[in-house]
């Protein structure tokens, strides 16, 4: 079961640390791509993405993933968990 993560120490190491937060909350696809480019190669990218997934952050670009991409990741994880649990029951 997932839990809410309150550890945000990784944020200080991220490529985003010196950027204005509005860059990561764009209103169009061009802005999303710009934000995702800033995430490329970031040392905190995986922690950032996991934070957004665990905490169900619905808006913005986190860990190089758009809102839509994060919804897909969560859906795939749920389906994987369902598949694993049905195999264990069999």
ABEGO torsion letter per residue (X at the ends): XBBBBABAAAAAABAAAABBAAAABBABAAAAAAAAAAABGBAAAAAAAAAAAAAGBABEBBGGBBAAAAAAAAAAAAAAAAAAAAAAAX
